Amino acid sequence: MFKNLFGSLNGEDKQENQEQAQALNDNNNDYQEVEYDPETLHGTHYTEEDFDDEVASRAETWIEEEYDRGHNLNEEDIQNIYFNYRRSVYQEWNNCDTDQMIKFEHANSLKYSGFQTSGFVKVDDNNPFLEPVHGIDLRTYTAICLKVSAGIDHLEVCKAMGFEPAIWEELNTIWPQRMGEDTTFTVTTLFGQYYAENVTVPQLENLKAVISEEGAANLEKIKTDRYFYEELSGARQAAYEYGIDGAQWILDTFGINLADFQSVAMQWLNDQNQNWSSGEIMAFTNYQQEKQKEYAAKFAAEQGGNVADDVNF
């Protein structure tokens, strides 16, 4: 069934799709280049309602035909049919490439898929998962986590916040529990967004993690040099594979603490999701893997070589 659907979307009904796209363009001759709504990334030459209606019309037609053929469709089948037609219609109506389509999917992931994508978090003020815990909202909890991850003793953080360590233990239980229970991933992605912003609150502004001059320079470099960030990510992963605490190794070698490193990681993730480029992503992935291999060889040499190095087959 889905082979037929993919064939339809990718070529067998190409002439029909081109005719529909041309008809849409004929009705919108007053624009030369597609303009996108900055929030939804829908083209401004049509309405969101028209788009959803078109997707539903094509999907329901296909579903009815499948039922007529005697095929039983489950909920996952139906979702996949809508998913593929949504892609097809979006690319037709906007005459865009796959990268633009993926950015559109990220921007609308909550609406169409039921979960949030980092960099595109939409917050419902009535979301019970975001209710403060002991008066501490998610933003403040993230600020606390940043300080603790930076190496500041949690007792100092609790004192600055004006609550007992037992409260911190409850916060550090309930918020992660909510992240696990929230099927929309709103809490998790919003936590990551706050982490990327390196948020703070007035009570914690005077608590500063110690960082060397070299560490500060390296931190600034991984914020602006994606290749340097990918190198350190590869090195950290290689370290873990050789039984070394990767986060501690980054701190000892480059002077960057875990909180700052993870904050930058989330910044790059959000930037990647918002400015999706398949070519760049592949280049960065390949570069990180190359660096991981280089550092793996370094760690292996420091440990006297890999166990299998002396094995001949």
Phi, psi and chi 1 to 4 in degrees:
 res  aa     phi    psi   chi1   chi2   chi3   chi4
   1 MET       -  -49.6  176.4 -171.2   73.3      -
   2 PHE   -73.8  -25.5  -72.8  108.1      -      -
   3 LYS   -60.9  -40.8 -178.8  179.3  179.7 -179.5
   4 ASN   -66.4  -39.7  -67.0  -25.5      -      -
   5 LEU   -65.1  -45.9  174.3   58.3      -      -
   6 PHE   -63.2  -37.3  -65.0  145.0      -      -
   7 GLY   -64.2  -39.7      -      -      -      -
   8 SER   -63.1  -44.3  173.7      -      -      -
   9 LEU   -72.4  -27.6  -64.3 -177.5      -      -
  10 ASN  -103.1    3.6  -67.9  -37.8      -      -
  11 GLY   170.0  -40.3      -      -      -      -
  12 GLU   -63.9  -31.1  -67.2  175.5   14.1      -
  13 ASP  -107.1   26.7  -71.2  -19.4      -      -
  14 LYS   -60.4  -42.0 -174.5  174.6 -178.1  179.6
  15 GLN   -63.0  -44.0 -179.0  176.5   -4.9      -
  16 GLU   -61.8  -43.7  178.4 -176.1   -8.7      -
  17 ASN   -63.5  -40.4  -67.6  -19.8      -      -
  18 GLN   -64.2  -38.9  -72.2  176.8  -24.5      -
  19 GLU   -65.0  -39.7  -69.3  173.5   -6.6      -
  20 GLN   -66.5  -41.4  -69.2  171.6  -26.9      -
  21 ALA   -64.2  -41.6      -      -      -      -
  22 GLN   -63.9  -39.4 -175.4   60.6   50.3      -
  23 ALA   -62.7  -40.6      -      -      -      -
  24 LEU   -63.5  -42.5 -178.8   69.5      -      -
  25 ASN   -66.3  -37.1  -72.0  -25.2      -      -
  26 ASP   -62.0  -30.1  -70.4  -17.7      -      -
  27 ASN   -85.1   -4.0  -68.6  -31.2      -      -
  28 ASN  -133.7   48.3  -65.5  -82.0      -      -
  29 ASN   -72.6   -4.2  -73.2  -32.4      -      -
  30 ASP   -84.7    2.6   55.5  -22.7      -      -
  31 TYR  -127.5  147.6   76.3   95.4      -      -
  32 GLN  -103.3  -39.7  -62.6  -63.3  -39.2      -
  33 GLU  -124.2  141.0 -175.8  177.0  -15.8      -
  34 VAL   -66.9  130.6  173.0      -      -      -
  35 GLU  -105.9  139.8  -66.1 -177.5    2.1      -
  36 TYR  -113.7  142.0  -64.7  100.0      -      -
  37 ASP   -63.6  128.1  179.8  -82.9      -      -
  38 PRO   -64.5  -21.9   22.8  -34.2      -      -
  39 GLU   -93.7  -48.9 -178.9  176.7   -7.2      -
  40 THR   -93.2  -18.6   66.7      -      -      -
  41 LEU    62.2   17.5  -64.0 -172.8      -      -
  42 HIS   -74.2  150.1  -86.7  -65.0      -      -
  43 GLY   -64.6  141.3      -      -      -      -
  44 THR   -77.9   -4.2   57.4      -      -      -
  45 HIS   -86.9    4.2   54.8  -72.8      -      -
  46 TYR  -147.5  167.9   60.8   84.5      -      -
  47 THR   -96.8  154.7   67.9      -      -      -
  48 GLU   -61.5  -37.1 -171.4  171.8  -16.0      -
  49 GLU   -63.6  -43.2 -177.7  179.8    5.5      -
  50 ASP   -61.5  -40.1  -74.2  -17.5      -      -
  51 PHE   -61.9  -50.2  174.8   84.7      -      -
  52 ASP   -62.4  -37.5  -69.5  -20.5      -      -
  53 ASP   -65.2  -40.0  -72.5  -14.9      -      -
  54 GLU   -66.0  -43.6  178.7   65.7   17.7      -
  55 VAL   -61.7  -45.4  171.2      -      -      -
  56 ALA   -63.2  -40.1      -      -      -      -
  57 SER   -61.9  -47.7  175.3      -      -      -
  58 ARG   -66.9  -43.4  -63.5 -168.3 -165.8 -174.2
  59 ALA   -64.6  -45.3      -      -      -      -
  60 GLU   -66.4  -34.8  -69.0  -57.7  -39.0      -
  61 THR   -62.7  -45.3  -62.9      -      -      -
  62 TRP   -63.2  -43.0 -178.5  -89.3      -      -
  63 ILE   -62.3  -44.3  -68.8  168.7      -      -
  64 GLU   -61.6  -40.9  -70.7  177.3    8.5      -
  65 GLU   -64.8  -36.8  -69.1  175.4   -9.1      -
  66 GLU   -66.9  -39.7  -71.8  -57.3  -54.3      -
  67 TYR   -64.2  -39.8  -79.6  130.1      -      -
  68 ASP   -62.6  -30.4  -70.4  -17.7      -      -
  69 ARG   -81.4   -1.7  -64.7 -172.5 -174.8  103.4
  70 GLY    88.5   13.0      -      -      -      -
  71 HIS   -87.4  132.7  -65.0  149.5      -      -
  72 ASN   -92.6  126.8  -66.7  -38.7      -      -
  73 LEU  -109.1  132.1  -56.0  178.5      -      -
  74 ASN   -94.0 -179.8   57.0   36.6      -      -
  75 GLU   -62.7  -37.9 -175.7   60.1   30.8      -
  76 GLU   -65.1  -39.5 -176.5  178.2   -3.5      -
  77 ASP   -59.1  -46.3  -67.0  -26.9      -      -
  78 ILE   -64.8  -41.4  -66.9  172.6      -      -
  79 GLN   -62.8  -40.1  -70.8  178.0   -2.3      -
  80 ASN   -65.0  -38.0  -75.0  -25.2      -      -
  81 ILE   -63.1  -46.3  -69.8  168.9      -      -
  82 TYR   -62.8  -42.4  -91.5   84.3      -      -
  83 PHE   -57.4  -47.9  173.1   81.0      -      -
  84 ASN   -71.0  -37.3  -75.2  -69.9      -      -
  85 TYR   -69.6  -33.4  -87.8  119.1      -      -
  86 ARG   -62.0  -42.7 -165.2  175.0  -63.3  118.0
  87 ARG   -62.9  -45.9  -74.9 -171.6  156.3 -166.5
  88 SER   -61.3  -48.5  176.8      -      -      -
  89 VAL   -65.4  -41.2  172.9      -      -      -
  90 TYR   -61.2  -45.2 -174.1   79.8      -      -
  91 GLN   -68.6  -36.6  -72.0 -170.7  -75.5      -
  92 GLU   -65.1  -49.5  -72.7  174.4   25.4      -
  93 TRP   -72.0  -22.9  -76.9   22.3      -      -
  94 ASN  -112.5   -3.0  -64.7  -71.3      -      -
  95 ASN    48.4   50.1 -169.3   30.1      -      -
  96 CYS  -115.1  169.7   66.6      -      -      -
  97 ASP   -89.5  178.0   60.2   13.8      -      -
  98 THR   -65.1  -35.6  -57.9      -      -      -
  99 ASP   -60.6  -43.9  -74.1  -14.6      -      -
 100 GLN   -64.8  -38.4  175.0   61.1   32.8      -
 101 MET   -63.0  -40.7  178.2 -166.3   68.9      -
 102 ILE   -67.2  -39.0  -68.8  175.7      -      -
 103 LYS   -61.0  -39.2  -74.5 -171.3  -74.9 -172.3
 104 PHE   -61.8  -43.2  161.5   75.6      -      -
 105 GLU   -64.6  -38.6  -70.3  176.8  -17.6      -
 106 HIS   -62.6  -44.2  -73.5  164.6      -      -
 107 ALA   -66.7  -25.2      -      -      -      -
 108 ASN  -117.7   20.7  -64.9  -83.4      -      -
 109 SER   -62.4  -36.2   60.5      -      -      -
 110 LEU   -66.1  -43.0 -179.7   61.3      -      -
 111 LYS   -67.0  -46.9  174.6 -179.3  177.7 -179.5
 112 TYR   -94.4  -24.7  -65.8  125.3      -      -
 113 SER  -117.4  -13.7  -58.8      -      -      -
 114 GLY    86.5    9.3      -      -      -      -
 115 PHE  -141.2  160.1   59.1   83.9      -      -
 116 GLN   -89.1  151.1  -57.0  -91.9   20.1      -
 117 THR  -115.1  134.9  -63.5      -      -      -
 118 SER   -56.4  131.5 -178.2      -      -      -
 119 GLY    98.3  -11.6      -      -      -      -
 120 PHE  -134.7   37.0  -64.8   92.6      -      -
 121 VAL   -70.8  128.9 -178.2      -      -      -
 122 LYS  -111.9  129.0  -64.1  178.6  175.7   63.6
 123 VAL  -110.9  129.0  179.4      -      -      -
 124 ASP   -96.1  120.8 -179.7   -2.2      -      -
 125 ASP   -61.3  -20.9  -67.6  -24.6      -      -
 126 ASN   -97.1   13.3  -63.1  -42.6      -      -
 127 ASN   -71.0  115.0 -172.1  -22.1      -      -
 128 PRO   -64.2  -24.6   23.0  -33.9      -      -
 129 PHE   -69.4  -14.9  -74.1  112.0      -      -
 130 LEU  -103.3    6.8  -65.0  177.0      -      -
 131 GLU   -63.4  137.2  -73.2  -66.6  -40.7      -
 132 PRO   -57.9  149.9  -24.1   35.2      -      -
 133 VAL  -112.4  117.9  178.2      -      -      -
 134 HIS    53.6   36.0  -69.0  -61.1      -      -
 135 GLY    80.9    2.5      -      -      -      -
 136 ILE  -103.9  113.8  -56.5  -62.1      -      -
 137 ASP   -82.1  176.5   60.5   15.1      -      -
 138 LEU   -64.6  -37.5 -179.0   60.1      -      -
 139 ARG   -61.7  -45.4 -176.0 -177.3 -178.3   87.9
 140 THR   -67.3  -39.7  -56.3      -      -      -
 141 TYR   -59.7  -41.5  170.9   70.1      -      -
 142 THR   -62.9  -41.6  -51.8      -      -      -
 143 ALA   -60.7  -39.4      -      -      -      -
 144 ILE   -64.9  -45.2  -64.7  172.4      -      -
 145 CYS   -60.4  -38.2  -70.7      -      -      -
 146 LEU   -61.0  -43.3  -81.1  161.8      -      -
 147 LYS   -66.0  -43.9  -66.2  -62.0 -177.8 -178.7
 148 VAL   -66.3  -41.8  174.5      -      -      -
 149 SER   -66.0  -25.2  -63.1      -      -      -
 150 ALA   -77.6   -5.3      -      -      -      -
 151 GLY   104.8    3.7      -      -      -      -
 152 ILE   -80.3  131.7  -61.6  174.9      -      -
 153 ASP   -58.2  135.1 -169.5  -74.7      -      -
 154 HIS   -64.0  -24.6   74.2  -77.9      -      -
 155 LEU   -67.2  -38.8  -64.3  177.5      -      -
 156 GLU   -64.5  -40.7  -70.4 -172.0   51.4      -
 157 VAL   -64.8  -44.7  175.6      -      -      -
 158 CYS   -60.8  -42.6  -68.9      -      -      -
 159 LYS   -61.4  -43.4 -178.1  178.2  179.7 -179.4
 160 ALA   -65.5  -34.5      -      -      -      -
 161 MET   -80.2  -17.2  -69.2  -61.8  -58.9      -
 162 GLY    82.9   28.3      -      -      -      -
 163 PHE  -136.0  164.7   54.2   61.5      -      -
 164 GLU   -75.7  154.0  -64.1  -62.7  -41.7      -
 165 PRO   -54.9  -29.3  -28.1   36.2      -      -
 166 ALA   -61.8  -33.0      -      -      -      -
 167 ILE   -66.3  -41.7  -63.4  -63.3      -      -
 168 TRP   -60.1  -41.2  161.9 -116.3      -      -
 169 GLU   -61.3  -40.5  -64.0  -62.0  -30.4      -
 170 GLU   -69.4  -41.4  -71.2 -168.3   36.4      -
 171 LEU   -59.4  -42.3  -68.4  173.5      -      -
 172 ASN   -77.8   -1.7 -143.0   23.5      -      -
 173 THR  -103.3  -47.3  -61.7      -      -      -
 174 ILE   -72.5  -44.1  -64.7  174.6      -      -
 175 TRP   -63.9  -46.7  -81.6  114.7      -      -
 176 PRO   -61.7  -33.9  -27.8   37.9      -      -
 177 GLN   -63.2  -41.7 -178.8  179.0  -16.7      -
 178 ARG   -63.8  -38.8  -71.2 -176.3  179.4 -179.1
 179 MET   -59.0  -38.4  -67.5  179.4 -167.7      -
 180 GLY   -73.1  -29.3      -      -      -      -
 181 GLU   -86.9  -23.1  -65.7  173.0  -10.2      -
 182 ASP   -79.4  103.0  177.8   16.4      -      -
 183 THR   -71.5  -14.3   58.1      -      -      -
 184 THR   -86.5   -8.4   69.3      -      -      -
 185 PHE    61.5   21.9  -61.2  102.5      -      -
 186 THR   -63.2  -46.3  -62.1      -      -      -
 187 VAL   -63.8  -45.2 -179.1      -      -      -
 188 THR   -63.7  -47.7  -59.1      -      -      -
 189 THR   -70.4  -34.8   51.5      -      -      -
 190 LEU   -69.3  -38.3 -167.5   57.1      -      -
 191 PHE   -58.7  -44.6  176.0   82.6      -      -
 192 GLY   -64.3  -37.0      -      -      -      -
 193 GLN   -65.7  -44.9 -179.0  172.9  -61.1      -
 194 TYR   -62.7  -38.1  -69.7  150.7      -      -
 195 TYR   -61.9  -42.5 -141.7   96.1      -      -
 196 ALA   -64.2  -33.1      -      -      -      -
 197 GLU   -77.8   -9.2  -65.3  171.8    5.7      -
 198 ASN    54.3   49.5 -153.0    9.4      -      -
 199 VAL   -64.2  156.0  -64.1      -      -      -
 200 THR  -143.7  171.3 -172.1      -      -      -
 201 VAL  -131.1  156.4  -69.5      -      -      -
 202 PRO   -51.9  -38.5  -28.4   36.2      -      -
 203 GLN   -63.4  -23.5  -58.6   96.1  -52.5      -
 204 LEU  -107.4   -0.7  -58.6  177.0      -      -
 205 GLU   -63.6  -26.8  -72.3 -178.9   -4.6      -
 206 ASN   -85.9   -6.3  -69.1  -31.3      -      -
 207 LEU   -91.0  108.1  -66.8 -178.4      -      -
 208 LYS  -116.5  132.2  -54.8  -70.9 -174.3 -178.7
 209 ALA   -73.8  141.7      -      -      -      -
 210 VAL   -73.1  128.8  177.0      -      -      -
 211 ILE  -139.1  134.0 -175.5  169.5      -      -
 212 SER   -74.8  167.7   65.8      -      -      -
 213 GLU   -62.4  -41.0 -176.1  175.9  -20.4      -
 214 GLU   -65.6  -40.6 -179.6 -176.3    8.1      -
 215 GLY   -62.1  -41.5      -      -      -      -
 216 ALA   -63.1  -40.0      -      -      -      -
 217 ALA   -66.2  -42.8      -      -      -      -
 218 ASN   -66.0  -37.8  -73.6  -31.6      -      -
 219 LEU   -62.2  -44.7  175.7   58.7      -      -
 220 GLU   -63.7  -35.0 -172.2   61.1   30.9      -
 221 LYS   -68.5  -41.2 -173.3  175.1 -179.2 -179.2
 222 ILE   -71.8  -16.8   65.6  169.2      -      -
 223 LYS   -76.4  -26.0  -70.1  179.8  179.9  179.2
 224 THR  -115.4  -18.8   56.7      -      -      -
 225 ASP  -114.3   99.4 -174.4  -20.4      -      -
 226 ARG   -61.9  -36.3  178.1   69.6 -177.3  -93.8
 227 TYR   -66.5  -36.9  -75.9  101.8      -      -
 228 PHE   -66.2  -40.9 -174.7   52.5      -      -
 229 TYR   -61.1  -44.8  161.9   73.6      -      -
 230 GLU   -64.2  -36.0  -63.3  -65.6  -12.5      -
 231 GLU   -61.4  -47.7  176.2 -178.6  -13.3      -
 232 LEU   -67.9  -32.6  -63.4 -162.1      -      -
 233 SER   -64.5  -43.2  -66.2      -      -      -
 234 GLY   -64.8  -40.4      -      -      -      -
 235 ALA   -64.3  -42.5      -      -      -      -
 236 ARG   -63.2  -43.1 -173.5  172.0   70.0  159.5
 237 GLN   -64.2  -41.3 -176.6   59.3   34.6      -
 238 ALA   -62.6  -39.0      -      -      -      -
 239 ALA   -60.4  -47.2      -      -      -      -
 240 TYR   -59.2  -38.9  -77.6  124.8      -      -
 241 GLU   -65.6  -22.5  -68.6  178.1   -4.7      -
 242 TYR  -104.4   22.5  -82.0   82.8      -      -
 243 GLY    75.5   18.4      -      -      -      -
 244 ILE  -105.0  138.3  -57.6  168.2      -      -
 245 ASP   -67.1  102.6 -175.5  -26.0      -      -
 246 GLY   -59.7  -41.5      -      -      -      -
 247 ALA   -63.9  -41.9      -      -      -      -
 248 GLN   -68.0  -36.4 -174.2   63.0   45.9      -
 249 TRP   -64.5  -40.6 -175.6   84.9      -      -
 250 ILE   -62.5  -40.9  -68.1  -69.7      -      -
 251 LEU   -65.2  -45.9  177.2   60.5      -      -
 252 ASP   -68.9  -35.4  -66.2  -19.7      -      -
 253 THR   -90.1  -38.3  -50.4      -      -      -
 254 PHE  -119.0   -4.1  -65.5   93.3      -      -
 255 GLY    73.7   19.8      -      -      -      -
 256 ILE  -107.8  120.6  -56.2  172.5      -      -
 257 ASN   -78.4  167.9   63.4   55.3      -      -
 258 LEU   -60.4  -43.9  176.7   60.6      -      -
 259 ALA   -60.5  -47.1      -      -      -      -
 260 ASP   -65.4  -39.6  -73.5  -25.2      -      -
 261 PHE   -64.7  -45.8 -169.0   90.3      -      -
 262 GLN   -67.2  -33.5  -69.3  -59.8  102.5      -
 263 SER   -62.3  -44.4  176.4      -      -      -
 264 VAL   -66.6  -37.6  173.6      -      -      -
 265 ALA   -58.8  -42.4      -      -      -      -
 266 MET   -69.3  -34.0  -70.8  -54.6  -56.1      -
 267 GLN   -62.0  -44.6  -70.0  174.0   31.6      -
 268 TRP   -67.7  -35.8  -76.3  120.5      -      -
 269 LEU   -64.7  -46.4  175.4   61.6      -      -
 270 ASN   -62.0  -42.9  -70.7  -15.9      -      -
 271 ASP   -62.4  -40.4  179.4   74.5      -      -
 272 GLN   -64.4  -43.5  176.8  175.2  -71.5      -
 273 ASN   -66.1  -37.8  -74.1  -16.6      -      -
 274 GLN   -78.9  -25.8  -66.7  167.4  -13.6      -
 275 ASN  -125.7   53.4  -57.3  -74.4      -      -
 276 TRP   -58.4  126.4 -169.9  -89.8      -      -
 277 SER  -140.7  107.0  171.5      -      -      -
 278 SER   -57.1  -40.5  -59.4      -      -      -
 279 GLY   -63.5  -45.5      -      -      -      -
 280 GLU   -66.0  -41.0  -74.0 -171.8   -1.1      -
 281 ILE   -61.8  -43.7  -67.9  170.9      -      -
 282 MET   -63.6  -41.1 -177.8   59.9   67.2      -
 283 ALA   -62.9  -44.5      -      -      -      -
 284 PHE   -67.3  -39.0  -69.9  135.2      -      -
 285 THR   -63.0  -45.9  -60.7      -      -      -
 286 ASN   -62.3  -40.3  -69.1  -21.2      -      -
 287 TYR   -64.4  -43.5 -174.3   77.6      -      -
 288 GLN   -62.3  -41.7 -178.0 -177.1  130.5      -
 289 GLN   -64.6  -38.6  -68.4  174.6  -13.7      -
 290 GLU   -62.5  -45.1  -69.6  173.0    5.2      -
 291 LYS   -67.1  -35.0  -71.6  -61.0  178.3 -179.3
 292 GLN   -62.1  -41.5 -176.4  173.4  -25.7      -
 293 LYS   -64.1  -41.7  -69.6  178.5 -178.5  177.6
 294 GLU   -61.6  -45.9  -70.6 -180.0   16.7      -
 295 TYR   -72.5  -30.9  -80.8   95.1      -      -
 296 ALA   -62.4  -41.8      -      -      -      -
 297 ALA   -64.1  -38.5      -      -      -      -
 298 LYS   -64.0  -47.1  174.5 -180.0 -179.5  -64.8
 299 PHE   -66.5  -36.9  -64.7  136.7      -      -
 300 ALA   -63.1  -43.1      -      -      -      -
 301 ALA   -63.5  -39.9      -      -      -      -
 302 GLU   -66.0  -26.8  -68.7  174.0   -8.5      -
 303 GLN   -97.5   11.6  -64.7 -179.8    4.8      -
 304 GLY    88.3   16.6      -      -      -      -
 305 GLY    92.9  162.2      -      -      -      -
 306 ASN   -75.1  153.0  -68.7  -46.8      -      -
 307 VAL   -57.9  -37.6  173.9      -      -      -
 308 ALA   -84.3   -1.3      -      -      -      -
 309 ASP   -62.2  -31.2  -74.1  -11.8      -      -
 310 ASP   -96.1    7.5  -64.0  -32.1      -      -
 311 VAL   -92.7  125.0  177.9      -      -      -
 312 ASN  -107.4  136.0  -64.8  -44.1      -      -
 313 PHE  -110.0      -  -65.6   93.7      -      -
